[in-house]
Amino acid sequence: MAVSFFDKAPYIMGVVNVTPDSFSDGGVFYDPDRAIAHGLQLAEDGADILDIGGESTRPNAAPVTPQEEIDRVLPVIEGLNGCGKIISIDTRNAATMRAALKAGVTMINDVTALQGDADSLAVAAKSNAAICLMHMQGDPRTMQNSPRYGDVVAEVKEFLAGRIGVCEVAGIERSRLVIDPGIGFGKTLGHNLALLSHINSFDELGVPVLLGLSRKSFISAIFPDTPPTERLPGSLAGALWGLQQGASIFRVHDVAATRQAFAVFEAISAAEY
C-alpha cells in the first residue's frame, strides 16, 4: 500500500460498533442488519473509512473471545463490502484480524499497537493492509485507574516511534502505518489536553496521525454532565483543532456533521481577499 493511499487528507473514519456495551451508542447497532444499515448511512454521509468493531474497549470493559468477536463482525464486513469505502477492523485479536482480512478488510485498527496478541504482528506483516498503531496505558479494564506519566507527549511519542520500528523490522512498510495517540485510553483530562495541544509534534514520526476523540468522556470533564450522545459540539471542536494541526484521519460517530464542519473550515482557510 503506497503513501498515496492516505494522500487526500482529511479522511473521516465512521464508527460501526457491533457491540452490546459501547459507551457511545449503548448497543444500538448490535444487530448485524442494523449495523450494516448504519455503515451504509455513514458511507452516504461522507465517510472515507468504516471502522467495524466487535469488542468494546471503553473503560472497565470486559474482553470477549476472538470467536465471539468474529461472529459479530463478519456479517457486517460482508454486508459492507462493495460500498466503495475502506473497510477497517477494530480489533486486538490476531484471529479476528485473519478472518477480517480474508473477508476483505484493508485496514487494521489495533488499540494495543499489535502487542495484545502474540500473533498480531505476523498477521499484519503478511497482509497488505494499512495498520493503525494506538497508544494505551494498561488495558480497558484498568486503563483509567490513576494513569501516570512523567511527560505524556514525549512518552506517547516514544512508544509509537518504537512500535513503528518494530513493524518495519517485521517487514511492514512505513507507508502502511498510521499512529493514534489514544485519547482517553489511560489518560486523565490533563494528559488528553496535553496530547491534543501538541498533536502536530507527532508529524515528526513521518506517518499519518489518526485522531479519535468523538464523544469521549474528556468532553464531559470540560463541560460537565454531558452524556455521550450530546457531545457533538465538543467532538467537532476537537476535530477542527486536529484538522488545523495537521491530523490526517478522524475517527468519528457523527460523519455528516464532521464533513460539514470540515468543508466550512477548509473554505475559510482557502479564501482569498
Backbone bond lengths (Angstrom), bond angles and torsions (degrees), N, CA, C in turn:
res aa  C-N    CA-C-N  psi(-1)  N-CA   C-N-CA  omega(-1)  CA-C   N-CA-C  phi
1 M - - - 1.448 - - 1.514 108.79 -
2 A 1.293 118.07 121.76 1.449 121.96 -174.79 1.517 111.20 -81.85
3 V 1.339 114.17 165.17 1.452 119.77 177.48 1.522 110.54 -57.56
4 S 1.331 117.36 -32.21 1.457 121.67 -177.85 1.521 112.72 -60.91
5 F 1.346 117.38 -15.04 1.462 120.55 175.97 1.521 110.85 -58.19
6 F 1.321 117.29 -29.49 1.466 122.08 -178.49 1.527 111.60 -117.69
7 D 1.331 117.47 33.31 1.466 118.79 -170.77 1.515 114.30 -93.27
8 K 1.320 118.71 0.02 1.463 119.28 -177.64 1.527 111.97 -115.42
9 A 1.332 116.14 33.60 1.460 121.31 -178.68 1.533 110.10 -51.00
10 P 1.333 117.25 146.79 1.466 125.93 9.39 1.522 113.36 -85.87
11 Y 1.320 114.75 146.08 1.452 122.64 170.80 1.533 107.80 -100.86
12 I 1.300 116.27 140.37 1.459 121.08 174.06 1.523 108.67 -108.82
13 M 1.318 115.27 122.71 1.459 122.81 179.60 1.537 108.03 -103.10
14 G 1.312 117.06 115.35 1.458 121.57 179.00 1.519 111.60 -86.66
15 V 1.311 116.75 137.04 1.462 123.25 -175.99 1.530 110.42 -87.95
16 V 1.336 115.61 126.71 1.468 121.75 174.96 1.526 107.43 -122.62
17 N 1.321 117.15 95.58 1.458 122.62 -178.72 1.523 110.70 -89.70
18 V 1.327 116.12 114.05 1.471 120.83 177.77 1.534 106.36 -102.84
19 T 1.322 114.92 60.94 1.460 121.98 -174.99 1.525 109.81 -136.13
20 P 1.331 117.61 153.72 1.465 119.74 177.95 1.533 112.98 -87.63
21 D 1.346 117.12 -4.94 1.466 119.44 -169.12 1.524 113.37 -136.52
22 S 1.311 118.21 30.06 1.455 120.35 178.08 1.525 110.37 -67.64
23 F 1.337 116.22 142.01 1.464 119.68 178.81 1.521 111.55 -66.17
24 S 1.322 117.74 -28.96 1.458 121.06 -169.08 1.522 114.46 -88.12
25 D 1.332 117.04 -29.55 1.465 118.93 -176.32 1.518 113.88 -134.54
26 G 1.326 116.83 -0.75 1.462 119.63 173.04 1.512 115.81 62.73
27 G 1.334 117.49 25.36 1.457 120.21 177.37 1.510 114.93 87.65
28 V 1.332 117.71 17.13 1.465 121.21 -178.35 1.519 111.51 -59.27
29 F 1.346 117.15 -32.50 1.465 120.77 -175.40 1.528 112.18 -110.37
30 Y 1.326 116.53 27.84 1.458 121.29 179.93 1.528 111.34 -65.95
31 D 1.329 117.28 -34.61 1.462 121.24 176.63 1.528 109.31 -69.07
32 P 1.341 119.10 129.95 1.468 120.68 -176.23 1.521 114.04 -56.10
33 D 1.324 117.43 -41.51 1.460 118.96 -179.54 1.514 112.00 -63.78
34 R 1.318 116.40 -39.20 1.468 119.65 177.79 1.519 110.98 -69.03
35 A 1.329 116.14 -36.42 1.465 119.85 178.17 1.525 110.78 -65.68
36 I 1.323 117.08 -42.14 1.465 120.93 178.21 1.524 110.06 -62.70
37 A 1.327 116.44 -46.57 1.463 120.26 179.24 1.530 110.81 -60.55
38 H 1.319 115.93 -39.44 1.456 119.94 178.67 1.527 110.67 -65.58
39 G 1.334 116.94 -43.74 1.457 120.40 177.93 1.519 112.16 -60.44
40 L 1.317 116.82 -42.58 1.464 120.53 178.57 1.523 111.15 -64.42
41 Q 1.335 116.38 -36.42 1.461 119.75 177.16 1.530 110.72 -67.00
42 L 1.334 116.76 -41.34 1.459 119.89 177.12 1.525 110.92 -61.83
43 A 1.337 116.45 -39.05 1.461 120.60 177.10 1.527 110.31 -62.44
44 E 1.320 116.35 -43.98 1.461 120.58 178.30 1.531 111.23 -64.47
45 D 1.321 115.80 -33.12 1.466 120.57 -179.69 1.524 113.12 -73.63
46 G 1.332 116.16 -12.67 1.459 119.27 175.83 1.502 116.32 118.78
47 A 1.337 118.71 12.41 1.461 120.27 176.74 1.525 110.04 -66.21
48 D 1.307 116.35 139.61 1.468 121.93 173.65 1.515 111.06 -91.20
49 I 1.335 115.90 -29.61 1.461 123.68 -176.78 1.516 107.70 -131.21
50 L 1.335 117.26 140.61 1.464 122.24 173.27 1.523 107.12 -114.40
51 D 1.323 116.18 118.30 1.467 122.36 -175.37 1.522 109.02 -102.67
52 I 1.331 116.35 109.57 1.465 122.08 -173.08 1.524 109.19 -101.39
53 G 1.322 116.09 124.17 1.453 120.63 -179.23 1.509 112.66 -127.83
54 G 1.337 116.43 139.28 1.453 121.42 -179.55 1.515 114.10 -116.07
55 E 1.340 116.96 9.27 1.461 121.31 178.04 1.525 108.29 -140.31
56 S 1.304 117.31 123.88 1.453 120.52 177.39 1.525 110.22 -69.28
57 T 1.332 116.24 135.96 1.461 121.09 174.96 1.525 110.38 -118.14
58 R 1.332 116.46 26.06 1.463 120.26 174.90 1.527 109.02 -66.80
59 P 1.339 117.85 162.25 1.471 119.39 176.97 1.522 112.12 -55.21
60 N 1.328 115.40 135.57 1.468 124.43 179.18 1.526 114.16 72.94
61 A 1.329 117.87 8.25 1.463 119.82 179.82 1.521 111.25 -69.75
62 A 1.314 115.98 139.39 1.462 121.47 175.91 1.525 109.41 -85.00
63 P 1.333 118.20 142.81 1.470 120.25 178.91 1.521 111.68 -69.81
64 V 1.329 115.92 158.23 1.462 121.60 172.61 1.521 107.45 -116.42
65 T 1.324 116.84 162.07 1.457 119.45 179.02 1.527 109.74 -73.05
66 P 1.330 117.64 151.94 1.462 119.48 177.06 1.527 112.52 -55.55
67 Q 1.337 117.52 -38.28 1.460 118.71 -179.05 1.521 111.47 -65.50
68 E 1.324 116.91 -40.30 1.465 119.76 176.90 1.523 110.52 -63.05
69 E 1.314 115.44 -41.46 1.463 120.20 178.33 1.532 110.88 -63.08
70 I 1.326 116.62 -44.36 1.465 121.02 178.64 1.522 110.66 -61.13
71 D 1.320 116.57 -43.91 1.464 120.03 -179.88 1.521 111.88 -61.31
72 R 1.325 116.58 -30.70 1.462 120.07 179.50 1.529 112.23 -76.38
73 V 1.337 116.58 -43.14 1.468 118.70 -169.03 1.528 114.60 -89.24
74 L 1.338 118.00 -30.56 1.461 118.24 -173.43 1.525 113.87 -59.18
75 P 1.335 119.89 -45.65 1.467 118.03 178.46 1.523 112.93 -60.14
76 V 1.308 116.37 -31.84 1.467 120.48 -179.26 1.527 110.22 -74.63
77 I 1.328 116.65 -42.77 1.468 119.61 175.60 1.521 110.34 -57.96
78 E 1.319 115.99 -47.15 1.465 120.47 -179.54 1.521 111.43 -63.10
79 G 1.327 116.56 -36.08 1.461 120.51 179.93 1.515 113.56 -72.42
80 L 1.330 116.62 -23.85 1.463 120.33 -177.92 1.524 113.18 -100.37
81 N 1.333 117.62 -12.11 1.461 120.11 175.38 1.527 109.32 -58.32
82 G 1.307 116.05 137.71 1.448 119.54 179.46 1.516 114.10 90.91
83 C 1.344 117.51 0.48 1.462 119.67 -179.44 1.525 111.71 -81.83
84 G 1.337 117.13 -3.55 1.455 120.36 176.89 1.513 114.82 86.70
85 K 1.337 117.21 7.45 1.453 121.09 -179.32 1.529 110.32 -113.61
86 I 1.326 116.13 160.56 1.453 121.01 173.39 1.524 107.22 -69.84
87 I 1.317 117.66 129.33 1.455 121.57 178.30 1.529 108.13 -104.63
88 S 1.330 115.30 124.50 1.465 122.77 -177.53 1.521 109.13 -115.19
89 I 1.323 115.88 144.65 1.464 120.81 173.60 1.527 108.40 -108.08
90 D 1.313 115.47 125.22 1.461 122.68 178.73 1.525 107.21 -96.34
91 T 1.331 116.19 98.09 1.458 119.99 -175.92 1.520 110.93 -154.80
92 R 1.336 115.23 155.15 1.469 121.48 173.63 1.527 110.53 -114.55
93 N 1.324 117.79 9.68 1.461 122.80 -176.77 1.529 111.55 -109.51
94 A 1.324 116.41 127.96 1.462 121.01 -177.63 1.524 112.06 -62.56
95 A 1.317 117.47 -39.22 1.466 119.62 -179.62 1.526 111.03 -62.26
96 T 1.321 116.21 -39.08 1.466 120.17 177.99 1.521 110.03 -67.79
97 M 1.321 116.66 -39.60 1.467 119.89 176.68 1.516 110.54 -58.53
98 R 1.336 116.51 -47.54 1.471 120.16 -179.29 1.527 111.15 -58.80
99 A 1.324 116.25 -48.87 1.460 120.80 -177.85 1.520 111.00 -62.98
100 A 1.337 116.53 -40.91 1.454 120.63 -178.36 1.525 111.40 -69.19
101 L 1.328 116.79 -40.61 1.462 120.51 177.44 1.529 110.41 -62.22
102 K 1.320 115.78 -42.55 1.469 119.97 178.06 1.519 110.90 -62.31
103 A 1.334 116.37 -32.15 1.467 121.04 -179.13 1.520 112.53 -82.20
104 G 1.331 117.49 -7.01 1.454 119.72 172.34 1.510 117.90 117.81
105 V 1.332 119.52 3.89 1.460 118.36 179.03 1.527 110.12 -69.59
106 T 1.322 116.22 152.03 1.460 120.74 -178.60 1.532 112.09 -124.29
107 M 1.338 115.80 13.86 1.464 119.83 176.41 1.515 109.18 -149.22
108 I 1.330 116.33 139.10 1.463 123.09 175.27 1.520 107.79 -114.78
109 N 1.322 115.97 127.06 1.462 122.34 179.46 1.525 107.09 -116.73
110 D 1.345 116.51 104.98 1.459 121.28 -171.22 1.527 110.77 -116.79
111 V 1.330 116.69 116.22 1.470 121.13 -178.71 1.519 112.36 -66.95
112 T 1.324 118.10 -14.30 1.466 121.11 178.81 1.530 112.47 -101.49
113 A 1.320 117.86 5.59 1.474 121.69 -179.71 1.528 111.78 56.23
114 L 1.334 116.43 40.78 1.462 124.59 178.62 1.529 112.93 66.68
115 Q 1.325 117.01 28.96 1.456 121.50 176.42 1.526 112.59 -110.99
116 G 1.322 118.29 -12.08 1.461 120.91 -172.69 1.514 114.19 -75.68
117 D 1.318 117.66 -16.70 1.460 123.04 -178.92 1.526 106.69 -140.41
118 A 1.307 116.76 132.77 1.465 121.10 -175.58 1.525 112.84 -61.06
119 D 1.340 117.43 -22.81 1.463 120.59 -177.46 1.526 113.60 -95.92
120 S 1.328 117.80 -5.37 1.464 120.11 -172.03 1.521 112.91 -62.84
121 L 1.321 117.01 -42.88 1.460 120.05 -177.43 1.521 111.18 -60.88
122 A 1.330 116.67 -43.14 1.464 120.41 179.64 1.518 111.44 -66.57
123 V 1.326 116.99 -40.29 1.466 120.32 178.70 1.519 109.68 -61.75
124 A 1.327 116.65 -45.86 1.459 120.65 -180.00 1.523 111.17 -63.61
125 A 1.324 116.82 -40.97 1.461 120.77 -177.89 1.524 112.15 -64.68
126 K 1.326 116.63 -34.49 1.464 120.55 -178.71 1.522 112.78 -77.92
127 S 1.330 117.01 -12.62 1.458 121.05 -178.47 1.527 110.36 -92.14
128 N 1.332 114.89 176.34 1.463 121.03 170.97 1.523 110.80 -110.22
129 A 1.316 116.78 14.97 1.458 121.66 -173.45 1.517 112.16 -77.44
130 A 1.322 114.69 154.23 1.459 120.45 167.12 1.528 107.45 -71.52
131 I 1.329 116.36 149.56 1.459 121.55 -176.39 1.521 109.03 -128.44
132 C 1.326 117.27 124.90 1.451 121.08 173.60 1.529 109.14 -101.05
133 L 1.324 115.63 122.69 1.458 123.53 -179.25 1.528 108.18 -103.38
134 M 1.323 117.04 116.83 1.460 120.47 -178.00 1.520 111.60 -109.88
135 H 1.317 116.33 149.29 1.463 121.75 174.70 1.522 110.09 -92.26
136 M 1.325 116.16 134.17 1.464 122.10 173.51 1.514 107.91 -144.78
137 Q 1.324 117.37 131.25 1.457 120.57 174.15 1.520 107.84 -92.41
138 G 1.336 117.26 117.84 1.461 121.43 -176.39 1.511 111.02 83.22
139 D 1.323 117.38 -150.98 1.456 122.24 176.67 1.526 107.55 -132.84
140 P 1.343 117.90 170.43 1.467 118.87 -174.55 1.523 114.72 -53.71
141 R 1.328 117.54 -31.25 1.469 119.06 -178.82 1.521 112.68 -71.62
142 T 1.336 116.96 -25.79 1.469 120.11 -172.08 1.524 114.35 -124.85
143 M 1.323 118.12 -7.21 1.467 120.40 -166.08 1.518 114.46 -62.52
144 Q 1.326 117.85 -25.17 1.462 119.36 -179.26 1.530 112.62 -99.03
145 N 1.336 116.72 11.90 1.460 120.61 175.92 1.525 109.64 -84.73
146 S 1.317 115.67 82.26 1.468 122.28 176.17 1.524 113.21 57.78
147 P 1.335 119.00 60.21 1.466 120.31 176.92 1.524 111.17 -64.51
148 R 1.335 116.22 142.17 1.467 121.20 -176.64 1.532 110.75 -134.92
149 Y 1.320 114.95 142.89 1.463 122.47 175.18 1.523 108.35 -144.09
150 G 1.322 116.41 153.74 1.448 120.21 168.65 1.518 109.87 -80.46
151 D 1.345 115.07 -52.03 1.467 123.32 176.65 1.521 105.93 -138.98
152 V 1.335 116.11 98.95 1.464 120.11 -170.70 1.523 112.00 -61.26
153 V 1.329 118.03 -40.20 1.466 120.09 -178.58 1.525 110.32 -64.77
154 A 1.329 116.36 -48.53 1.465 120.08 -178.80 1.523 111.40 -64.24
155 E 1.335 117.22 -40.71 1.463 120.26 -176.27 1.524 111.89 -70.84
156 V 1.327 117.40 -40.58 1.467 119.76 177.80 1.522 110.04 -66.46
157 K 1.324 116.32 -41.58 1.468 120.26 179.31 1.532 110.49 -63.36
158 E 1.326 116.39 -42.47 1.466 120.34 179.10 1.525 111.06 -62.67
159 F 1.324 116.83 -42.47 1.467 120.75 178.31 1.525 110.49 -60.30
160 L 1.334 116.80 -48.83 1.462 119.99 -176.73 1.525 111.28 -66.73
161 A 1.327 117.25 -37.11 1.465 119.88 175.70 1.525 110.27 -61.52
162 G 1.329 116.05 -40.40 1.454 120.00 177.95 1.509 113.08 -63.67
163 R 1.320 116.17 -41.31 1.463 119.61 179.54 1.533 111.48 -68.45
164 I 1.326 116.74 -36.52 1.463 119.34 174.35 1.526 109.67 -59.21
165 G 1.323 116.26 -44.16 1.457 120.21 178.84 1.511 112.94 -61.62
166 V 1.334 116.89 -43.58 1.465 121.20 178.30 1.529 110.27 -60.88
167 C 1.315 116.45 -42.96 1.469 120.28 -179.99 1.522 111.21 -63.40
168 E 1.316 117.34 -41.87 1.461 120.12 -179.46 1.529 110.84 -65.12
169 V 1.320 116.61 -40.06 1.473 119.89 176.88 1.525 110.23 -61.78
170 A 1.331 117.06 -34.75 1.461 121.91 -179.46 1.528 112.50 -77.64
171 G 1.320 116.84 -5.08 1.465 120.09 177.83 1.508 114.95 99.92
172 I 1.322 117.51 10.28 1.466 121.22 177.55 1.524 108.01 -90.02
173 E 1.320 116.07 117.28 1.457 120.07 -177.59 1.525 110.26 -63.96
174 R 1.323 115.79 141.46 1.462 120.95 177.15 1.528 110.88 -55.57
175 S 1.326 116.90 -31.54 1.467 121.04 -178.43 1.521 112.63 -64.73
176 R 1.334 116.94 -14.65 1.472 120.17 178.31 1.524 112.76 -94.47
177 L 1.323 117.75 -3.73 1.458 120.74 -169.87 1.519 113.33 -98.75
178 V 1.318 114.13 146.59 1.461 124.99 175.42 1.528 105.69 -133.88
179 I 1.326 117.96 147.06 1.464 120.41 177.43 1.525 110.59 -120.37
180 D 1.331 114.95 150.88 1.463 122.55 -179.52 1.529 107.38 -136.78
181 P 1.341 118.84 120.47 1.468 120.03 -179.13 1.516 114.34 -69.15
182 G 1.323 117.98 -9.08 1.467 120.96 173.29 1.516 113.83 74.37
183 I 1.323 116.43 54.67 1.463 120.37 176.91 1.527 108.80 -57.84
184 G 1.346 115.93 126.21 1.467 120.55 177.97 1.507 115.22 86.60
185 F 1.313 117.88 -3.73 1.463 121.01 -178.78 1.530 109.33 -103.31
186 G 1.330 116.24 89.84 1.446 120.59 -178.15 1.514 111.69 74.75
187 K 1.326 116.30 42.59 1.463 121.91 179.62 1.528 110.54 -141.76
188 T 1.332 115.58 143.79 1.454 121.07 171.12 1.528 109.02 -82.74
189 L 1.324 116.10 175.64 1.458 119.51 175.02 1.520 110.55 -56.26
190 G 1.319 117.25 -45.25 1.461 120.29 179.73 1.511 112.94 -60.48
191 H 1.339 116.58 -40.93 1.466 120.08 177.33 1.527 111.05 -62.76
192 N 1.338 116.37 -45.60 1.462 120.43 179.78 1.524 111.58 -60.12
193 L 1.324 116.70 -44.55 1.463 120.24 -178.65 1.521 111.13 -66.98
194 A 1.333 117.11 -37.83 1.463 119.88 177.11 1.526 111.27 -62.46
195 L 1.328 116.38 -44.20 1.464 119.86 179.01 1.526 111.08 -63.32
196 L 1.320 116.40 -43.91 1.461 119.41 -178.90 1.526 111.37 -66.38
197 S 1.312 116.62 -39.47 1.463 118.84 -178.15 1.522 111.97 -69.56
198 H 1.343 117.04 -20.10 1.472 121.33 178.80 1.523 111.92 -115.67
199 I 1.309 117.21 23.05 1.467 119.77 -173.51 1.527 111.28 -62.01
200 N 1.335 117.74 -29.59 1.473 118.60 -179.76 1.516 112.40 -67.93
201 S 1.335 117.80 -19.55 1.469 119.29 179.52 1.525 111.91 -70.47
202 F 1.339 117.60 -18.52 1.463 120.48 178.93 1.532 111.56 -72.11
203 D 1.331 117.02 -12.57 1.463 119.97 174.90 1.520 111.43 -60.50
204 E 1.338 116.58 -23.45 1.459 121.10 -179.82 1.527 112.14 -59.14
205 L 1.331 116.52 -22.69 1.464 119.89 -176.75 1.526 112.33 -80.63
206 G 1.322 117.06 -9.03 1.456 120.71 169.58 1.509 116.47 77.88
207 V 1.336 117.74 18.15 1.465 121.00 175.99 1.526 107.99 -134.48
208 P 1.340 118.30 159.85 1.463 119.90 -179.56 1.528 111.91 -60.96
209 V 1.330 115.50 147.03 1.458 122.16 178.64 1.527 109.06 -103.84
210 L 1.323 115.22 127.50 1.459 122.00 173.93 1.523 108.30 -99.77
211 L 1.320 116.47 134.01 1.449 121.52 -179.79 1.533 108.62 -119.19
212 G 1.336 115.65 119.91 1.457 121.28 179.41 1.519 109.93 -120.92
213 L 1.324 116.92 93.59 1.459 120.03 179.37 1.522 112.69 -126.70
214 S 1.317 116.15 3.45 1.460 121.41 -175.91 1.527 112.40 -57.01
215 R 1.331 115.73 124.20 1.471 125.08 174.41 1.529 114.26 63.70
216 K 1.316 118.92 12.23 1.464 119.91 -173.11 1.533 112.25 -75.28
217 S 1.325 114.50 162.28 1.459 120.41 -169.59 1.519 113.69 -68.63
218 F 1.337 118.64 -19.63 1.459 119.06 178.57 1.530 110.81 -61.89
219 I 1.348 116.22 -26.32 1.465 120.15 177.26 1.524 109.74 -65.12
220 S 1.330 116.40 -42.96 1.457 120.51 177.92 1.521 111.53 -69.59
221 A 1.334 117.85 -26.95 1.457 120.27 176.00 1.528 110.96 -67.98
222 I 1.330 116.50 -30.57 1.460 121.62 177.26 1.528 110.73 -83.05
223 F 1.330 115.59 -42.35 1.470 122.64 -178.04 1.525 106.87 -122.42
224 P 1.333 117.02 89.04 1.473 121.85 -165.98 1.519 115.36 -58.87
225 D 1.335 112.77 156.09 1.471 122.80 173.39 1.519 112.86 60.47
226 T 1.335 115.02 38.07 1.461 120.12 177.99 1.524 108.97 -109.67
227 P 1.330 119.59 109.64 1.470 120.49 -179.93 1.523 111.29 -68.27
228 P 1.328 117.58 161.21 1.466 120.65 -175.42 1.522 114.78 -51.56
229 T 1.320 117.91 -41.38 1.465 119.73 -176.69 1.521 113.19 -70.97
230 E 1.329 117.72 -8.39 1.466 121.22 179.73 1.528 111.97 -110.97
231 R 1.328 117.09 18.43 1.462 121.08 -176.73 1.522 113.38 -101.68
232 L 1.336 117.64 18.46 1.458 119.88 179.71 1.530 112.55 -60.80
233 P 1.342 120.26 -46.62 1.470 118.21 -179.68 1.527 112.71 -57.77
234 G 1.325 117.01 -44.41 1.463 119.89 177.78 1.513 112.27 -65.41
235 S 1.331 116.51 -37.62 1.467 120.55 178.05 1.526 110.92 -62.72
236 L 1.332 116.20 -42.68 1.466 119.76 179.55 1.524 111.57 -67.29
237 A 1.343 116.31 -38.86 1.463 119.04 178.26 1.527 110.41 -60.41
238 G 1.341 116.51 -44.62 1.452 120.19 179.05 1.514 112.57 -65.50
239 A 1.336 116.31 -40.46 1.463 120.08 -179.99 1.523 111.12 -65.26
240 L 1.320 117.02 -41.93 1.464 120.03 179.76 1.529 111.26 -66.38
241 W 1.329 116.05 -37.04 1.469 118.91 173.99 1.534 109.90 -60.63
242 G 1.328 116.45 -47.16 1.455 120.07 179.89 1.514 112.37 -61.93
243 L 1.332 116.60 -39.46 1.462 120.71 178.10 1.527 110.29 -61.52
244 Q 1.323 116.19 -44.90 1.461 120.53 179.52 1.524 111.73 -63.29
245 Q 1.338 116.62 -31.20 1.463 121.70 -177.52 1.530 113.14 -89.18
246 G 1.325 117.31 -0.68 1.456 119.48 172.42 1.509 117.14 101.05
247 A 1.342 118.63 7.98 1.463 119.38 174.21 1.527 109.63 -62.32
248 S 1.322 116.53 151.30 1.471 121.47 -171.84 1.519 114.41 -105.42
249 I 1.338 117.04 -35.68 1.463 121.70 -173.49 1.520 108.15 -128.00
250 F 1.325 116.59 134.94 1.460 121.72 -175.67 1.523 109.04 -124.55
251 R 1.327 115.11 115.08 1.464 121.27 -179.69 1.523 107.97 -89.09
252 V 1.342 116.98 113.40 1.458 120.73 -170.92 1.525 111.25 -136.55
253 H 1.322 114.70 159.30 1.462 121.66 173.74 1.528 110.86 -92.81
254 D 1.322 116.56 -32.24 1.460 122.07 -173.42 1.522 109.39 -107.08
255 V 1.321 115.83 83.30 1.459 121.23 -171.74 1.520 112.07 -68.12
256 A 1.328 117.67 -48.52 1.463 120.32 -175.49 1.522 111.05 -60.84
257 A 1.323 117.27 -44.40 1.464 120.76 -179.96 1.522 110.99 -64.86
258 T 1.333 116.94 -39.86 1.459 120.62 179.43 1.516 110.78 -66.42
259 R 1.316 116.81 -42.76 1.462 120.64 179.33 1.530 110.29 -61.25
260 Q 1.330 117.26 -42.37 1.467 120.06 178.87 1.533 111.11 -64.41
261 A 1.335 116.38 -44.84 1.462 120.36 179.47 1.524 110.95 -60.14
262 F 1.323 116.91 -42.33 1.465 120.49 179.33 1.530 110.90 -65.72
263 A 1.334 117.23 -40.25 1.461 120.37 -178.94 1.523 110.91 -62.15
264 V 1.333 117.30 -42.09 1.462 120.57 179.12 1.523 110.50 -67.31
265 F 1.339 115.82 -44.58 1.469 120.38 179.10 1.520 110.71 -58.27
266 E 1.327 116.41 -46.06 1.460 120.35 -177.18 1.528 112.03 -69.17
267 A 1.344 116.72 -34.27 1.471 119.78 177.26 1.520 110.73 -64.97
268 I 1.327 116.46 -42.90 1.461 120.12 178.28 1.523 110.32 -64.85
269 S 1.331 116.45 -42.58 1.461 120.53 -178.46 1.519 112.32 -63.13
270 A 1.350 116.00 -32.19 1.466 120.40 -176.04 1.527 112.92 -91.02
271 A 1.316 116.90 -6.93 1.456 120.21 -175.26 1.527 110.86 -64.87
272 E 1.335 115.24 140.74 1.460 121.21 177.37 1.523 109.42 -114.15
273 Y 1.323 115.26 142.62 1.461 119.94 179.73 1.512 109.47 -140.71
